[in-house]
Amino acid sequence: MDDEVTVVRIYLKESDHGQKRSLMEEILNILQDQHRVHGVIVFRGIAGFGSSGAVHSADLLRLMVDLPLVIEFYDQPAVADAAVKLLSNLVPAGHIVQWRATCPHFNVAK
């Protein structure tokens, strides 16, 4: 089906670091430069917690903030799967979720 895409969501924290810079920046660099995926967005949460149960939230009294981040992108299944395979080595286990969806006129918009 021509309008089938894979949507990928990656869960991080602001403090997560890659090899040379923040993990978010490294992921965006890979998605843009190496895979040229279609439609990338980063959401910054105001609060959240993971499997450890530690709550990360925005607090005006704290100077250091370690808020949750969500990176979401979509593209043709082969492109998204190739990106996920590469990102799996950078992102903590269990922090990548993906599903199939339809995007009418996807190939026309690209």
Secondary structure, DSSP 4 states (H G I P E B T S, - for coil): -TTEEEEEEEEEETT-B-SSSBHHHHHHHIIIIIS--EEEEEEE-SEEE-TT--EEE--TT-S----EEEEEEEE-HHHHHHHHHHHTTTSPTT-EEEEEEE-TTHHHH-
